[in-house]
């Protein structure tokens, strides 16, 4: 059985979690909307993750919506004592499955209560504010004081244990930290999308976790061919090499690769045991021409 503890641990809130976790986004239906084709398979993946030693699960009540959290509750409640569940708020779904901003304090408050109800929790370990600024979905500067203060108030009420951020800039992280402690930042990052290099290093110095989303996305055919060639040389898959690179990139990175397949889950978790030689890391860094570590 894969030993995911070989990737080490890092602080998330008041817990030390294994750096290889699991993201639940793919447990809903197509487009992360509606029920999965096979609910029993979704339950099986969650239970397999826990059986493999995963102690950090990332979710959101917007997945489905509501459905993924309900599946988590069905599969895992009552939850293991060492399991840290992280959710995010700040978006909602249209009737057509579209992703819409839900950034008003009252919407954020309602979303936290929805997560609590569907997960069957009295308090959520970590809630990330997913920031949507302007008309785009990429990080963009703008004050998050009102939004983050609303979540800090729920934390004071005991409904949230720790607070995090998603889709944010460095200045927004600094602004949030003046309101309440930030325990994690979840932004898009992988071998070929590395605009957060400086932010990751700064967060590491402050012992704040960084959780990349879309850790396997954004590759061009040429980049994929390079990754595949490296994987073949190592006797691994491209997925495993990409995840192992993230684990090697910085000690504060927590990986939450998601899947609806037990086989893919086991493949992803096995990346915790893959040690990349320094020359391979240099080669991988060169895919985007970034200096990397």
ABEGO torsion letter per residue (X at the ends): XBBAAAAEBBBBEABBBBABBBBAAAABBBGGBEBBABAAAAAAAAAAAAAAGBABBBBBAABOBGAAAAAAAAAAOBBBAABBBBBBBGBBBBAAGBBBBBABAAAAAAAAAAAAAAAGBABBABBBBBBBBEABABBBBEBAAAAAAAAAAAAAAGABABBBBBGBBAAAAAAAAAABBBABBBBBBBAABAAAAAAAAAAAAAGBBBBBBGAABGBBAAAAAAAAAAAAAAGBBAAAAAAAAAAAABAABBBABBBABAAAAAAAAAAAABBBBAAAAAAAAAAAGBAEX
